[in-house]
Amino acid sequence: MEQLTHFDEKFNKEKSPVILLLDNITGEANIGSIFRIADAFNVEKIVFSVTEPNLDSRRLQKTARNTHKSVLYEFIQDAPGFIRDLKDNSSVYALEITSSSIPVENFQYSEEKKNVILILGNEVSGINKELLEISDKHLHINMFGQNSSMNVAQAAGIALYEISKTIFAFTKK
């Protein structure tokens, strides 16, 4: 057994049809981590809304480990308008515990829609109500401890893992 370096790994470089929509995520370490996770899952892009990230932040850069330079991203003012513009070709999922949310491991991919938009919400207040209302479905991560929420970057990693398993299994059929 030999531990491989970044240059020796043999992972398949498949592009994911996922667009991450970050609704007012402000923590620089969280944003840096999400860039790194987005790179790991090769998402199409990250879309920031409400709060524009400070890409000059040392904390963001350290956490992102230069992925903020390779992952496509954009900043928008009108997230509901962005979703409405893409809704014909995209399924929209909000990662939020709601009365109608389903476990993320029950995510089902459909090739009818080209993209998956995954909305992640603010570290304190979550996803704004208007975005929840225009989402096709709400997803949650089953939790077994006392707390009912987790760090947004960690939640993004778990959700992208579950979603990617389904998407790539579907596309290999």
Accessible surface in RSA format (square Angstrom, percent):
REM  Atomic radii and reference values for relative SASA: ProtOr
REM  Chains: A
REM  Algorithm: Lee & Richards
REM  Probe-radius: 1.40
REM  Slices: 20
REM RES _ NUM      All-atoms   Total-Side   Main-Chain    Non-polar    All polar
REM                ABS   REL    ABS   REL    ABS   REL    ABS   REL    ABS   REL
RES MET A   1   230.14 119.2 141.29  93.5  88.85 211.5 138.47 117.7  91.67 121.4
RES GLU A   2   134.73  77.4 114.42  86.6  20.31  48.4  45.39  87.8  89.35  72.9
RES GLN A   3   160.84  89.9 139.39 101.9  21.45  51.1  46.51  99.0 114.33  86.7
RES LEU A   4   100.00  55.7  75.23  53.8  24.77  62.3  75.50  53.0  24.50  65.9
RES THR A   5    75.68  53.8  65.83  66.7   9.85  23.5  71.77  96.4   3.91   5.9
RES HIS A   6   147.48  80.6 132.42  92.0  15.06  38.5  95.16  98.1  52.32  60.9
RES PHE A   7   192.74  96.4 158.73  98.3  34.01  88.5 164.12  99.5  28.62  81.9
RES ASP A   8    55.70  39.0  52.72  52.5   2.98   7.0  10.77  25.3  44.93  44.8
RES GLU A   9    48.76  28.0  34.74  26.3  14.02  33.4  17.74  34.3  31.02  25.3
RES LYS A  10   182.49  89.0 146.34  89.8  36.15  86.1 119.31 107.4  63.18  67.3
RES PHE A  11   154.90  77.5 141.37  87.6  13.53  35.2 144.78  87.8  10.12  29.0
RES ASN A  12   116.64  80.4  86.90  84.0  29.74  71.6  33.87  81.5  82.77  80.0
RES LYS A  13   146.97  71.7 120.13  73.7  26.84  63.9 105.43  94.9  41.54  44.2
RES GLU A  14    53.40  30.7  42.57  32.2  10.82  25.8  29.29  56.7  24.11  19.7
RES LYS A  15   117.05  57.1  95.83  58.8  21.22  50.5  74.70  67.2  42.34  45.1
RES SER A  16     1.30   1.1   0.86   1.2   0.43   1.0   0.00   0.0   1.30   1.8
RES PRO A  17    25.02  18.2  19.41  17.7   5.62  20.4  24.36  20.1   0.66   4.1
RES VAL A  18     0.00   0.0   0.00   0.0   0.00   0.0   0.00   0.0   0.00   0.0
RES ILE A  19     2.21   1.3   2.21   1.6   0.00   0.0   2.21   1.6   0.00   0.0
RES LEU A  20     0.00   0.0   0.00   0.0   0.00   0.0   0.00   0.0   0.00   0.0
RES LEU A  21     0.00   0.0   0.00   0.0   0.00   0.0   0.00   0.0   0.00   0.0
RES LEU A  22     1.14   0.6   0.40   0.3   0.74   1.9   0.40   0.3   0.74   2.0
RES ASP A  23     3.67   2.6   3.67   3.7   0.00   0.0   0.00   0.0   3.67   3.7
RES ASN A  24    41.90  28.9  41.90  40.5   0.00   0.0   5.00  12.0  36.90  35.7
RES ILE A  25     1.61   0.9   0.00   0.0   1.61   3.9   0.00   0.0   1.61   4.4
RES THR A  26    69.76  49.6  54.71  55.5  15.05  35.9  34.30  46.1  35.47  53.6
RES GLY A  27    25.51  31.5   0.00   N/A  25.51  31.5  25.51  70.0   0.00   0.0
RES GLU A  28    60.14  34.5  54.40  41.2   5.74  13.7  13.17  25.5  46.97  38.3
RES ALA A  29    28.08  25.8  26.44  40.8   1.64   3.7  26.81  37.7   1.27   3.4
RES ASN A  30    20.19  13.9  19.57  18.9   0.63   1.5   0.82   2.0  19.37  18.7
RES ILE A  31     3.06   1.7   2.86   2.1   0.20   0.5   2.86   2.1   0.20   0.5
RES GLY A  32     0.00   0.0   0.00   N/A   0.00   0.0   0.00   0.0   0.00   0.0
RES SER A  33    29.97  25.3  28.04  37.4   1.93   4.4  10.17  21.7  19.80  27.7
RES ILE A  34     0.10   0.1   0.10   0.1   0.00   0.0   0.10   0.1   0.00   0.0
RES PHE A  35     0.09   0.0   0.09   0.1   0.00   0.0   0.09   0.1   0.00   0.0
RES ARG A  36   103.68  43.5 102.65  52.3   1.03   2.5  24.51  33.5  79.17  48.0
RES ILE A  37    33.50  19.1  32.31  24.1   1.19   2.9  33.50  24.1   0.00   0.0
RES ALA A  38     0.55   0.5   0.00   0.0   0.55   1.3   0.00   0.0   0.55   1.5
RES ASP A  39    66.76  46.8  55.67  55.4  11.09  26.2   1.96   4.6  64.79  64.6
RES ALA A  40    78.95  72.6  39.57  61.1  39.38  89.6  49.54  69.8  29.41  77.9
RES PHE A  41    47.89  24.0  42.49  26.3   5.40  14.1  46.81  28.4   1.08   3.1
RES ASN A  42    47.04  32.4  45.72  44.2   1.31   3.2  13.66  32.9  33.38  32.3
RES VAL A  43     3.94   2.6   0.00   0.0   3.94   9.5   0.00   0.0   3.94  10.7
RES GLU A  44    48.55  27.9  48.25  36.5   0.30   0.7  17.09  33.1  31.46  25.7
RES LYS A  45    44.20  21.6  44.20  27.1   0.00   0.0  14.40  13.0  29.81  31.8
RES ILE A  46     0.27   0.2   0.27   0.2   0.00   0.0   0.27   0.2   0.00   0.0
RES VAL A  47     0.00   0.0   0.00   0.0   0.00   0.0   0.00   0.0   0.00   0.0
RES PHE A  48     1.43   0.7   1.43   0.9   0.00   0.0   1.43   0.9   0.00   0.0
RES SER A  49     0.76   0.6   0.35   0.5   0.40   0.9   0.22   0.5   0.54   0.8
RES VAL A  50    88.43  58.2  61.31  55.5  27.12  65.4  66.80  58.0  21.63  58.7
RES THR A  51    43.30  30.8  39.02  39.6   4.28  10.2  33.59  45.1   9.71  14.7
RES GLU A  52   113.58  65.2  94.68  71.6  18.90  45.0  24.41  47.2  89.17  72.8
RES PRO A  53    14.38  10.5   2.31   2.1  12.08  43.9   3.96   3.3  10.43  64.8
RES ASN A  54    76.02  52.4  66.95  64.7   9.06  21.8  28.56  68.7  47.46  45.9
RES LEU A  55    41.42  23.1  35.20  25.2   6.21  15.6  35.20  24.7   6.21  16.7
RES ASP A  56   125.32  87.8 105.56 105.1  19.76  46.7  27.99  65.9  97.33  97.1
RES SER A  57    10.46   8.8   3.08   4.1   7.38  17.0   9.09  19.4   1.37   1.9
RES ARG A  58   165.00  69.3 158.84  81.0   6.16  14.7  77.28 105.6  87.72  53.2
RES ARG A  59   157.17  66.0 150.15  76.5   7.02  16.7  45.82  62.6 111.34  67.5
RES LEU A  60     0.00   0.0   0.00   0.0   0.00   0.0   0.00   0.0   0.00   0.0
RES GLN A  61    57.80  32.3  52.88  38.6   4.92  11.7   7.93  16.9  49.87  37.8
RES LYS A  62   144.42  70.5 131.99  81.0  12.43  29.6  80.93  72.8  63.49  67.6
RES THR A  63    35.87  25.5  28.40  28.8   7.46  17.8  25.34  34.0  10.53  15.9
RES ALA A  64     0.00   0.0   0.00   0.0   0.00   0.0   0.00   0.0   0.00   0.0
RES ARG A  65   142.64  59.9 119.96  61.2  22.68  54.0  36.16  49.4 106.48  64.5
RES ASN A  66    90.19  62.2  85.14  82.3   5.05  12.2  19.61  47.2  70.58  68.2
RES THR A  67    16.01  11.4  15.12  15.3   0.89   2.1  15.99  21.5   0.02   0.0
RES HIS A  68    15.24   8.3  10.39   7.2   4.85  12.4   7.79   8.0   7.45   8.7
RES LYS A  69   158.08  77.1 118.60  72.8  39.48  94.0  79.10  71.2  78.98  84.1
RES SER A  70    80.21  67.8  46.89  62.6  33.32  76.8  49.53 105.5  30.69  43.0
RES VAL A  71    14.44   9.5   6.23   5.6   8.21  19.8  10.77   9.4   3.68  10.0
RES LEU A  72   119.56  66.6 114.62  82.0   4.94  12.4 116.92  82.1   2.64   7.1
RES TYR A  73    91.40  42.7  67.56  38.4  23.84  62.0  38.47  28.9  52.93  65.3
RES GLU A  74    59.88  34.4  54.59  41.3   5.29  12.6  27.27  52.8  32.60  26.6
RES PHE A  75    58.26  29.1  31.69  19.6  26.58  69.2  31.69  19.2  26.58  76.1
RES ILE A  76    25.23  14.4  20.74  15.5   4.49  10.8  25.23  18.2   0.00   0.0
RES GLN A  77   147.83  82.7 121.76  89.0  26.08  62.1  56.48 120.2  91.35  69.3
RES ASP A  78    81.97  57.4  74.30  74.0   7.67  18.1  36.82  86.6  45.16  45.0
RES ALA A  79     4.64   4.3   3.55   5.5   1.09   2.5   3.55   5.0   1.09   2.9
RES PRO A  80    16.46  12.0  16.46  15.0   0.00   0.0  16.46  13.6   0.00   0.0
RES GLY A  81    12.35  15.2   0.00   N/A  12.35  15.2  12.35  33.9   0.00   0.0
RES PHE A  82    25.68  12.8  19.64  12.2   6.04  15.7  23.62  14.3   2.05   5.9
RES ILE A  83     0.00   0.0   0.00   0.0   0.00   0.0   0.00   0.0   0.00   0.0
RES ARG A  84   134.47  56.5 115.77  59.0  18.70  44.5  62.27  85.1  72.20  43.8
RES ASP A  85   121.36  85.0  88.62  88.2  32.74  77.4  25.59  60.2  95.77  95.5
RES LEU A  86    53.54  29.8  51.35  36.7   2.19   5.5  53.54  37.6   0.00   0.0
RES LYS A  87    56.13  27.4  55.94  34.3   0.19   0.4  53.71  48.3   2.42   2.6
RES ASP A  88   127.84  89.6 108.99 108.5  18.85  44.6  29.92  70.4  97.92  97.7
RES ASN A  89    88.84  61.3  88.36  85.4   0.48   1.1   6.28  15.1  82.56  79.8
RES SER A  90     0.19   0.2   0.19   0.3   0.00   0.0   0.00   0.0   0.19   0.3
RES SER A  91    17.66  14.9  17.60  23.5   0.07   0.2   4.43   9.4  13.24  18.5
RES VAL A  92     0.00   0.0   0.00   0.0   0.00   0.0   0.00   0.0   0.00   0.0
RES TYR A  93    16.90   7.9  16.90   9.6   0.00   0.0   1.30   1.0  15.60  19.2
RES ALA A  94     0.00   0.0   0.00   0.0   0.00   0.0   0.00   0.0   0.00   0.0
RES LEU A  95    20.36  11.3   8.29   5.9  12.07  30.3   8.46   5.9  11.89  32.0
RES GLU A  96    47.29  27.2  41.77  31.6   5.52  13.2  12.45  24.1  34.84  28.4
RES ILE A  97    97.18  55.3  78.90  58.8  18.28  44.1  78.90  56.8  18.28  49.6
RES THR A  98    35.32  25.1  17.12  17.4  18.20  43.4  26.39  35.4   8.93  13.5
RES SER A  99   133.07 112.4  79.97 106.7  53.10 122.3  59.68 127.1  73.40 102.8
RES SER A 100    77.28  65.3  55.41  73.9  21.87  50.4  49.53 105.5  27.75  38.9
RES SER A 101    17.91  15.1   1.22   1.6  16.70  38.5   0.00   0.0  17.91  25.1
RES ILE A 102    56.13  31.9  55.76  41.5   0.38   0.9  56.13  40.4   0.00   0.0
RES PRO A 103    30.42  22.2  30.42  27.7   0.00   0.0  30.42  25.1   0.00   0.0
RES VAL A 104     1.90   1.3   1.59   1.4   0.31   0.7   1.59   1.4   0.31   0.8
RES GLU A 105    88.05  50.6  64.92  49.1  23.13  55.1  36.92  71.4  51.13  41.7
RES ASN A 106    75.87  52.3  68.99  66.7   6.88  16.6  16.40  39.5  59.47  57.5
RES PHE A 107     2.49   1.2   0.93   0.6   1.56   4.0   1.41   0.9   1.08   3.1
RES GLN A 108   130.87  73.2 122.20  89.3   8.68  20.7  49.21 104.8  81.66  61.9
RES TYR A 109    25.21  11.8  11.87   6.8  13.34  34.7   3.05   2.3  22.16  27.3
RES SER A 110    46.48  39.3  38.80  51.8   7.69  17.7  37.00  78.8   9.48  13.3
RES GLU A 111   114.75  65.9  95.15  72.0  19.60  46.7  30.40  58.8  84.34  68.9
RES GLU A 112   157.28  90.3 115.65  87.5  41.62  99.1  50.90  98.4 106.38  86.9
RES LYS A 113    59.08  28.8  58.93  36.2   0.15   0.4  35.41  31.9  23.67  25.2
RES LYS A 114   142.25  69.4 129.29  79.3  12.96  30.9  92.73  83.5  49.52  52.7
RES ASN A 115    11.64   8.0  11.36  11.0   0.29   0.7   0.00   0.0  11.64  11.3
RES VAL A 116     2.44   1.6   2.44   2.2   0.00   0.0   2.44   2.1   0.00   0.0
RES ILE A 117     0.00   0.0   0.00   0.0   0.00   0.0   0.00   0.0   0.00   0.0
RES LEU A 118     0.00   0.0   0.00   0.0   0.00   0.0   0.00   0.0   0.00   0.0
RES ILE A 119     0.00   0.0   0.00   0.0   0.00   0.0   0.00   0.0   0.00   0.0
RES LEU A 120     1.74   1.0   1.19   0.9   0.55   1.4   1.74   1.2   0.00   0.0
RES GLY A 121     8.35  10.3   0.00   N/A   8.35  10.3   1.51   4.1   6.84  15.3
RES ASN A 122    22.29  15.4  16.45  15.9   5.84  14.1   1.46   3.5  20.82  20.1
RES GLU A 123    65.92  37.8  30.32  22.9  35.59  84.7  34.87  67.4  31.04  25.3
RES VAL A 124   144.87  95.3 112.54 101.9  32.34  77.9 116.24 101.0  28.64  77.7
RES SER A 125    90.63  76.6  56.67  75.6  33.95  78.2  51.78 110.3  38.85  54.4
RES GLY A 126    15.89  19.6   0.00   N/A  15.89  19.6  11.87  32.6   4.02   9.0
RES ILE A 127     8.55   4.9   0.06   0.0   8.49  20.5   0.13   0.1   8.42  22.8
RES ASN A 128    63.58  43.8  54.37  52.5   9.22  22.2  43.21 104.0  20.37  19.7
RES LYS A 129   150.19  73.3 143.71  88.2   6.48  15.4  87.20  78.5  62.99  67.1
RES GLU A 130    86.41  49.6  82.27  62.2   4.14   9.9  29.30  56.7  57.11  46.6
RES LEU A 131     0.00   0.0   0.00   0.0   0.00   0.0   0.00   0.0   0.00   0.0
RES LEU A 132    32.18  17.9  30.08  21.5   2.09   5.3  30.25  21.2   1.93   5.2
RES GLU A 133   118.39  68.0  84.56  64.0  33.83  80.6  44.00  85.1  74.39  60.7
RES ILE A 134    37.21  21.2  30.82  23.0   6.39  15.4  36.38  26.2   0.83   2.3
RES SER A 135    14.96  12.6   0.00   0.0  14.96  34.5   0.00   0.0  14.96  21.0
RES ASP A 136    69.72  48.8  38.54  38.4  31.19  73.7  24.55  57.8  45.17  45.1
RES LYS A 137   102.25  49.9  95.75  58.7   6.50  15.5  57.30  51.6  44.95  47.9
RES HIS A 138    27.44  15.0  24.98  17.4   2.46   6.3  22.21  22.9   5.23   6.1
RES LEU A 139     0.00   0.0   0.00   0.0   0.00   0.0   0.00   0.0   0.00   0.0
RES HIS A 140    33.84  18.5  32.02  22.3   1.82   4.7  25.24  26.0   8.59  10.0
RES ILE A 141    23.54  13.4  17.94  13.4   5.60  13.5  18.02  13.0   5.52  15.0
RES ASN A 142    57.73  39.8  44.86  43.4  12.86  31.0  12.15  29.2  45.57  44.1
RES MET A 143    62.71  32.5  30.31  20.1  32.40  77.1  29.55  25.1  33.17  43.9
RES PHE A 144   188.98  94.5 148.79  92.2  40.18 104.6 154.94  93.9  34.04  97.4
RES GLY A 145    60.19  74.2   0.00   N/A  60.19  74.2  35.70  98.0  24.49  54.9
RES GLN A 146   188.29 105.3 152.75 111.6  35.54  84.6  67.07 142.8 121.22  91.9
RES ASN A 147    99.13  68.4  86.28  83.4  12.85  30.9  32.75  78.8  66.38  64.2
RES SER A 148    76.63  64.8  70.17  93.6   6.46  14.9  40.34  85.9  36.29  50.8
RES SER A 149    68.21  57.6  62.16  83.0   6.05  13.9  38.61  82.2  29.60  41.5
RES MET A 150    70.71  36.6  40.48  26.8  30.23  72.0  49.85  42.4  20.86  27.6
RES ASN A 151    65.31  45.0  48.69  47.1  16.62  40.0  24.52  59.0  40.80  39.4
RES VAL A 152    15.88  10.4  11.15  10.1   4.73  11.4  13.34  11.6   2.53   6.9
RES ALA A 153     5.09   4.7   5.04   7.8   0.05   0.1   5.09   7.2   0.00   0.0
RES GLN A 154   113.63  63.5 106.12  77.6   7.51  17.9  37.83  80.5  75.80  57.5
RES ALA A 155    10.94  10.1  10.94  16.9   0.00   0.0  10.94  15.4   0.00   0.0
RES ALA A 156     0.00   0.0   0.00   0.0   0.00   0.0   0.00   0.0   0.00   0.0
RES GLY A 157    16.30  20.1   0.00   N/A  16.30  20.1  14.06  38.6   2.24   5.0
RES ILE A 158    68.45  38.9  64.60  48.1   3.84   9.3  67.76  48.8   0.68   1.9
RES ALA A 159     0.00   0.0   0.00   0.0   0.00   0.0   0.00   0.0   0.00   0.0
RES LEU A 160     0.00   0.0   0.00   0.0   0.00   0.0   0.00   0.0   0.00   0.0
RES TYR A 161   114.41  53.4 114.25  65.0   0.16   0.4  75.97  57.1  38.44  47.4
RES GLU A 162    31.66  18.2  30.71  23.2   0.95   2.3   0.86   1.7  30.79  25.1
RES ILE A 163     0.00   0.0   0.00   0.0   0.00   0.0   0.00   0.0   0.00   0.0
RES SER A 164     8.21   6.9   7.57  10.1   0.63   1.5   7.92  16.9   0.29   0.4
RES LYS A 165   103.77  50.6  90.06  55.3  13.71  32.6  62.09  55.9  41.68  44.4
RES THR A 166    35.63  25.3  28.93  29.3   6.70  16.0  21.30  28.6  14.33  21.7
RES ILE A 167     1.61   0.9   1.61   1.2   0.00   0.0   1.61   1.2   0.00   0.0
RES PHE A 168    39.86  19.9  39.78  24.6   0.08   0.2  39.86  24.2   0.00   0.0
RES ALA A 169    59.38  54.6  46.97  72.5  12.41  28.2  53.91  75.9   5.47  14.5
RES PHE A 170    62.64  31.3  57.43  35.6   5.21  13.6  58.27  35.3   4.37  12.5
RES THR A 171    67.06  47.7  36.45  37.0  30.61  72.9  38.78  52.1  28.28  42.7
RES LYS A 172   146.75  71.6 111.15  68.2  35.60  84.8  79.17  71.3  67.57  72.0
RES LYS A 173   197.52  96.4 128.87  79.1  68.65 163.5 115.63 104.1  81.89  87.2
END  Absolute sums over single chains surface
CHAIN  1 A    10086.9       8136.2       1950.7       5340.3       4746.6
END  Absolute sums over all chains
TOTAL         10086.9       8136.2       1950.7       5340.3       4746.6
